[in-house]
Amino acid sequence: MTTFNDLLGTSPDASAATVKQRYKLLSSRVHPDKGGSQALMYLVRHSYENAAKGKGQNLLTIPASASVREGGTLERELNQLKKEKEELSALNQLLKGQLAQVKKGSGSREGPIKNTELLRKISLLEGEIVLLKDERSRLMPQKEAAIAEQKKLAAELRRVLSENEVLETELDRTSGVKRPGLMPWANKFWLPAVIVSLCLAVVIIGARQVSWPDFTAWFEDASIEPKTPTVKVVYIEDETDDQQENVLEPVDTQKEAVRNEPMPFLQLTSKPGVWSLARFTVSEAPYIAIRSDKGSYIVTDCSGNFNLYLNKPFKPLRVPANLIYLHQNQHFHVYDIPYGQGSSSDSWMQSRKLQINDEYFTSNEFKTSAMALLEICSKRS
């Protein structure tokens, strides 16, 4: 078995200076910048650290982290080392044959010039043999490390495959188990239950959007005469009975006056997609508005509330939940926008375009118009 001293090429009784000198020599050869690899550099450094601690005779071990990290690199280097070993063996046999031929021809009678050339070739071959031996000694630790790493990777692969087989067996065993309780019934009837729930939700939301007073007014008899207002009789007593008179005061007079008050009308414009400042035709109160391509308006005044003036001949039965019906003005159905998109100035300033009831309204010139409206409202207050 290979020890740390065998990898470094040192003896157990070598001094610390000798171990360090050998480490520097090997690290200069196996460094990645000089044709080596990170895995080999790690093995040399790991061996030097153990030899410096007096553990040089311990068997060479490779940490698990280095095995996983350098697994692919060591396998490639192992294949390369095998190939280089075969090439070196073939070259070594060739050199041995040439050397034998040179030695055999050295005793012939070819003259001193021939002998000198043969001696020069012999020295060259011997030098190449020394280099090959050094290269072989350098590659042997790499080969051993690669073989050990390959064994560890194979063991890890077998362990993973065994765990995978166990998991597949567990899945096959649990796949045939029937679910207890109501699960089969739920798997069979979950789709009809979801459809019925969606229908109920649509009915409930639609019922909330319908104006029930207007709906029930269709079934009322138009021939029924309206009730006469309640009349309160007040008697004023004076000194003479001739001055007694009856005072009739209808109770709903004030409500009737409020109901008959004319509504403020919008100033219609033919230019859509731009916020502009205007005044109501009746009250002269300022407001800003924007017109859509379908003729609807988004309006806000000094109160800060945003209203949708919906341009439709009939009141729609379904609108988004954040639109609250108020009244009818001109040919518009007026809705309040208490929350959601388009309900505040921030939502208009932070967006380039908003969709309200399937219509698009831009925020073009909103900031300028809002500042002008705020200035007029501050003067009116």
C-alpha positions as CSV (number, residue, x, y, z in Angstrom):
1,M,0.0,0.0,0.0
2,T,1.1,3.6,-0.7
3,T,2.0,5.8,2.2
4,F,2.5,9.6,2.4
5,N,6.3,9.1,2.4
6,D,6.1,6.9,-0.7
7,L,4.2,9.6,-2.5
8,L,6.7,12.3,-1.5
9,G,9.7,10.0,-2.1
10,T,11.1,10.5,1.4
11,S,12.2,8.1,4.2
12,P,10.6,7.9,7.7
13,D,13.8,9.3,9.2
14,A,14.0,12.3,6.8
15,S,14.4,15.7,8.3
16,A,11.7,18.4,8.0
17,A,13.9,20.4,5.6
18,T,14.2,17.3,3.3
19,V,10.5,16.8,3.4
20,K,9.8,20.4,2.5
21,Q,12.4,20.4,-0.3
22,R,10.8,17.3,-1.8
23,Y,7.3,18.9,-1.5
24,K,8.5,22.0,-3.4
25,L,10.0,19.8,-6.1
26,L,6.8,17.8,-6.6
27,S,4.5,20.8,-6.4
28,S,6.5,22.5,-9.1
29,R,5.9,19.5,-11.4
30,V,2.2,18.8,-10.7
31,H,1.1,22.5,-10.4
32,P,-1.9,23.2,-12.8
33,D,0.1,26.0,-14.4
34,K,2.9,23.6,-15.4
35,G,0.9,20.8,-16.9
36,G,-0.4,19.2,-13.7
37,S,-3.9,19.3,-12.1
38,Q,-5.6,20.5,-9.0
39,A,-6.3,17.0,-7.8
40,L,-2.6,16.0,-8.0
41,M,-1.6,19.3,-6.3
42,Y,-4.1,18.6,-3.6
43,L,-2.6,15.1,-3.0
44,V,0.9,16.4,-2.8
45,R,0.0,19.1,-0.3
46,H,-2.1,16.6,1.7
47,S,0.9,14.2,1.9
48,Y,3.3,17.0,2.9
49,E,1.0,18.1,5.7
50,N,0.8,14.6,7.1
51,A,4.5,13.9,6.7
52,A,5.3,17.2,8.5
53,K,3.1,16.0,11.4
54,G,5.0,12.8,11.6
55,K,2.3,10.7,9.9
56,G,4.4,9.9,6.8
57,Q,4.1,6.1,7.3
58,N,0.3,6.2,7.4
59,L,-1.6,4.9,4.4
60,L,-2.5,7.5,1.7
61,T,-6.1,8.5,2.0
62,I,-8.1,11.0,0.0
63,P,-10.7,13.2,1.7
64,A,-14.3,12.6,0.6
65,S,-14.7,16.3,-0.4
66,A,-11.8,16.1,-2.8
67,S,-13.1,12.8,-4.2
68,V,-16.4,14.3,-5.1
69,R,-15.0,17.6,-6.3
70,E,-12.2,16.1,-8.5
71,G,-13.9,12.8,-9.5
72,G,-14.3,13.6,-13.1
73,T,-10.8,15.1,-13.4
74,L,-9.1,12.1,-11.8
75,E,-10.9,9.7,-14.1
76,R,-9.8,11.6,-17.1
77,E,-6.2,11.8,-15.8
78,L,-6.3,8.0,-15.1
79,N,-7.1,7.3,-18.7
80,Q,-4.4,9.7,-19.9
81,L,-1.8,8.1,-17.5
82,K,-2.7,4.6,-18.8
83,K,-2.2,5.9,-22.4
84,E,1.1,7.6,-21.5
85,K,2.3,4.4,-19.7
86,E,1.7,2.3,-22.7
87,E,3.6,4.8,-24.9
88,L,6.5,4.9,-22.5
89,S,6.7,1.1,-22.3
90,A,6.8,0.9,-26.1
91,L,9.4,3.6,-26.2
92,N,11.4,1.9,-23.5
93,Q,11.4,-1.4,-25.5
94,L,12.5,0.4,-28.6
95,L,15.4,2.1,-26.8
96,K,16.5,-1.1,-25.2
97,G,16.6,-2.7,-28.7
98,Q,18.6,0.2,-30.1
99,L,21.0,0.0,-27.1
100,A,21.5,-3.7,-27.6
101,Q,22.3,-3.1,-31.3
102,V,24.7,-0.3,-30.4
103,K,26.5,-2.5,-27.9
104,K,26.7,-5.3,-30.4
105,G,28.2,-3.1,-33.1
106,S,30.6,-1.4,-30.8
107,G,33.1,-4.4,-31.1
108,S,33.2,-4.3,-34.9
109,R,36.0,-2.8,-36.9
110,E,34.4,0.4,-38.2
111,G,37.0,2.7,-37.0
112,P,37.2,5.3,-34.2
113,I,34.7,7.7,-35.8
114,K,32.0,5.1,-35.9
115,N,32.7,4.2,-32.3
116,T,32.5,7.8,-31.2
117,E,29.1,8.3,-32.9
118,L,27.8,5.1,-31.3
119,L,29.0,6.3,-27.9
120,R,27.2,9.6,-28.4
121,K,24.0,7.8,-29.3
122,I,24.4,5.6,-26.3
123,S,24.7,8.5,-24.0
124,L,21.7,10.2,-25.6
125,L,19.6,7.0,-25.1
126,E,20.8,6.6,-21.5
127,G,19.7,10.2,-20.9
128,E,16.3,9.6,-22.4
129,I,15.9,6.5,-20.3
130,V,16.7,8.5,-17.2
131,L,14.1,11.1,-18.2
132,L,11.5,8.3,-18.9
133,K,12.2,6.9,-15.5
134,D,11.7,10.2,-13.8
135,E,8.4,10.7,-15.8
136,R,7.3,7.3,-14.8
137,S,8.0,7.9,-11.2
138,R,6.1,11.2,-11.5
139,L,3.1,9.6,-13.1
140,M,2.9,6.6,-10.8
141,P,1.4,8.5,-7.8
142,Q,-1.1,10.1,-10.1
143,K,-2.0,6.7,-11.4
144,E,-2.4,5.2,-7.9
145,A,-4.5,8.2,-6.8
146,A,-6.7,7.9,-9.9
147,I,-7.2,4.2,-9.3
148,A,-8.2,4.8,-5.7
149,E,-10.5,7.6,-6.7
150,Q,-12.1,5.4,-9.3
151,K,-12.8,2.8,-6.7
152,K,-14.3,5.3,-4.4
153,L,-16.5,6.7,-7.1
154,A,-17.6,3.1,-8.1
155,A,-18.5,2.4,-4.4
156,E,-20.5,5.7,-4.2
157,L,-22.3,4.8,-7.5
158,R,-23.2,1.4,-6.1
159,R,-24.5,3.0,-2.9
160,V,-26.7,5.5,-4.8
161,L,-28.1,2.8,-7.1
162,S,-29.0,0.6,-4.1
163,E,-30.8,3.6,-2.4
164,N,-32.6,4.2,-5.7
165,E,-33.7,0.6,-5.8
166,V,-35.0,0.8,-2.2
167,L,-37.0,3.9,-3.0
168,E,-38.5,2.3,-6.2
169,T,-39.5,-0.7,-4.1
170,E,-41.2,1.6,-1.5
171,L,-43.1,3.4,-4.2
172,D,-44.2,0.1,-5.8
173,R,-45.4,-1.1,-2.5
174,T,-47.3,2.0,-1.5
175,S,-48.8,2.7,-5.0
176,G,-51.3,-0.1,-4.6
177,V,-52.6,1.0,-1.1
178,K,-56.2,2.2,-1.3
179,R,-57.0,5.6,0.3
180,P,-59.4,5.2,3.3
181,G,-62.4,7.2,4.2
182,L,-64.1,9.6,1.8
183,M,-61.2,10.0,-0.6
184,P,-62.6,7.7,-3.4
185,W,-65.9,9.6,-3.2
186,A,-64.0,13.0,-3.3
187,N,-62.0,11.9,-6.4
188,K,-65.2,10.9,-8.1
189,F,-67.4,14.0,-7.4
190,W,-64.9,16.8,-6.9
191,L,-65.5,18.3,-10.4
192,P,-69.3,18.6,-10.0
193,A,-68.8,20.1,-6.6
194,V,-66.5,22.7,-7.9
195,I,-68.9,23.6,-10.8
196,V,-71.9,23.9,-8.4
197,S,-69.8,26.1,-6.0
198,L,-68.8,28.4,-8.9
199,C,-72.5,28.7,-10.1
200,L,-73.6,29.6,-6.5
201,A,-70.8,32.3,-6.3
202,V,-71.9,33.8,-9.7
203,V,-75.6,33.9,-8.5
204,I,-74.7,35.6,-5.2
205,I,-72.4,38.2,-6.9
206,G,-75.0,38.9,-9.6
207,A,-77.7,39.3,-6.9
208,R,-75.6,41.9,-5.1
209,Q,-75.2,43.9,-8.4
210,V,-78.9,44.0,-9.3
211,S,-80.9,47.1,-8.3
212,W,-83.8,45.4,-6.6
213,P,-86.0,48.5,-6.3
214,D,-85.8,49.0,-10.1
215,F,-86.4,45.3,-10.6
216,T,-89.5,45.1,-8.4
217,A,-90.9,48.3,-10.0
218,W,-91.5,46.4,-13.2
219,F,-94.1,44.2,-11.5
220,E,-96.0,47.0,-9.7
221,D,-99.3,48.2,-11.1
222,A,-98.9,51.6,-12.8
223,S,-102.5,52.5,-12.2
224,I,-102.1,52.8,-8.5
225,E,-102.3,56.4,-7.6
226,P,-99.6,57.8,-5.4
227,K,-100.4,58.4,-1.8
228,T,-101.2,62.0,-0.9
229,P,-98.8,63.7,1.5
230,T,-99.6,63.7,5.1
231,V,-101.1,67.1,6.1
232,K,-100.8,68.5,9.5
233,V,-103.5,70.9,10.7
234,V,-102.4,73.7,13.1
235,Y,-105.0,75.8,14.9
236,I,-104.0,79.3,15.9
237,E,-106.2,80.7,18.7
238,D,-106.7,84.4,19.1
239,E,-109.0,86.5,21.2
240,T,-111.8,86.2,18.7
241,D,-113.1,83.0,17.1
242,D,-113.4,84.7,13.7
243,Q,-109.6,84.9,13.5
244,Q,-109.3,81.1,13.8
245,E,-107.8,79.6,10.6
246,N,-106.3,76.3,9.5
247,V,-102.7,76.0,8.4
248,L,-101.8,73.1,6.0
249,E,-98.2,72.1,6.0
250,P,-97.1,69.1,3.8
251,V,-94.5,67.0,5.6
252,D,-92.5,66.1,2.4
253,T,-92.1,69.6,1.2
254,Q,-88.3,69.8,1.9
255,K,-87.7,66.4,0.4
256,E,-89.6,67.4,-2.7
257,A,-87.5,70.6,-3.0
258,V,-84.3,68.6,-2.8
259,R,-85.5,66.0,-5.3
260,N,-86.4,68.7,-7.8
261,E,-83.0,70.4,-7.6
262,P,-81.4,70.2,-11.0
263,M,-78.4,67.9,-11.4
264,P,-75.0,69.3,-12.6
265,F,-74.3,68.2,-16.2
266,L,-70.9,67.5,-17.8
267,Q,-69.4,69.5,-20.5
268,L,-69.0,66.9,-23.2
269,T,-65.8,66.8,-25.3
270,S,-64.9,65.0,-28.5
271,K,-61.2,64.5,-27.5
272,P,-60.6,61.2,-25.7
273,G,-57.6,60.1,-23.7
274,V,-56.6,63.4,-22.1
275,W,-57.5,64.8,-18.7
276,S,-58.9,68.3,-18.8
277,L,-60.3,70.9,-16.5
278,A,-64.0,72.0,-16.9
279,R,-67.0,73.2,-14.9
280,F,-70.5,71.7,-14.5
281,T,-73.1,73.4,-16.6
282,V,-75.5,74.1,-13.7
283,S,-73.5,74.6,-10.5
284,E,-70.3,76.0,-12.2
285,A,-68.3,73.8,-9.8
286,P,-64.9,72.8,-11.2
287,Y,-64.0,69.2,-12.1
288,I,-61.5,67.3,-14.2
289,A,-62.5,64.4,-16.5
290,I,-61.2,62.1,-19.2
291,R,-63.2,60.6,-22.0
292,S,-62.7,57.0,-23.3
293,D,-63.0,55.8,-26.9
294,K,-66.5,54.5,-26.1
295,G,-67.8,57.9,-24.8
296,S,-67.6,57.2,-21.0
297,Y,-66.0,59.6,-18.6
298,I,-64.0,59.4,-15.3
299,V,-64.8,62.5,-13.3
300,T,-63.4,63.9,-10.0
301,D,-64.2,67.2,-8.3
302,C,-63.2,69.1,-5.2
303,S,-64.5,66.3,-3.0
304,G,-61.7,64.0,-4.2
305,N,-64.2,61.2,-5.1
306,F,-63.9,59.5,-8.5
307,N,-67.0,58.7,-10.5
308,L,-67.6,56.7,-13.7
309,Y,-70.1,58.2,-16.1
310,L,-71.0,55.1,-18.1
311,N,-72.2,55.8,-21.7
312,K,-74.8,53.1,-22.2
313,P,-78.5,53.3,-23.2
314,F,-79.5,50.8,-20.6
315,K,-78.1,50.1,-17.1
316,P,-75.9,47.0,-17.2
317,L,-76.9,44.1,-14.9
318,R,-73.3,43.3,-14.1
319,V,-70.4,45.6,-13.2
320,P,-67.2,45.2,-11.2
321,A,-67.6,45.0,-7.4
322,N,-65.9,48.3,-6.8
323,L,-68.5,50.3,-8.8
324,I,-71.5,51.5,-6.7
325,Y,-74.5,52.8,-8.7
326,L,-75.5,56.4,-7.8
327,H,-78.0,57.8,-10.3
328,Q,-78.6,58.6,-14.0
329,N,-77.3,61.9,-15.3
330,Q,-78.0,63.0,-18.9
331,H,-77.5,59.7,-20.9
332,F,-74.9,58.4,-18.4
333,H,-75.2,55.9,-15.6
334,V,-73.2,57.3,-12.8
335,Y,-71.2,55.0,-10.5
336,D,-69.0,55.8,-7.5
337,I,-65.5,54.2,-7.3
338,P,-64.8,53.9,-3.6
339,Y,-61.8,51.5,-3.9
340,G,-59.8,49.6,-6.4
341,Q,-58.4,50.8,-9.7
342,G,-59.0,54.5,-10.4
343,S,-60.3,55.3,-6.9
344,S,-57.5,57.7,-5.9
345,S,-55.1,60.2,-7.4
346,D,-52.1,57.9,-6.5
347,S,-53.4,55.1,-8.7
348,W,-53.7,57.5,-11.7
349,M,-50.2,59.0,-11.1
350,Q,-48.5,55.6,-10.7
351,S,-50.1,54.0,-13.8
352,R,-50.1,55.0,-17.5
353,K,-53.4,53.3,-18.3
354,L,-56.2,51.8,-16.1
355,Q,-59.0,49.4,-17.1
356,I,-62.4,50.2,-15.5
357,N,-65.5,48.2,-16.5
358,D,-63.8,46.9,-19.7
359,E,-62.8,50.4,-20.9
360,Y,-59.3,51.9,-20.8
361,F,-58.5,55.4,-19.5
362,T,-55.0,56.9,-19.7
363,S,-53.3,59.1,-17.1
364,N,-52.2,61.6,-19.8
365,E,-52.1,65.2,-18.3
366,F,-53.7,64.0,-15.1
367,K,-51.0,65.6,-12.8
368,T,-51.3,69.0,-14.5
369,S,-55.1,68.9,-14.4
370,A,-55.2,67.7,-10.8
371,M,-52.9,70.6,-9.7
372,A,-55.1,73.1,-11.5
373,L,-58.2,71.7,-9.8
374,L,-56.6,71.7,-6.4
375,E,-55.7,75.4,-6.8
376,I,-59.3,76.4,-7.8
377,C,-60.8,74.3,-5.0
378,S,-58.5,76.0,-2.4
379,K,-59.6,79.4,-3.6
380,R,-63.3,78.4,-3.4
381,S,-62.9,77.1,0.2
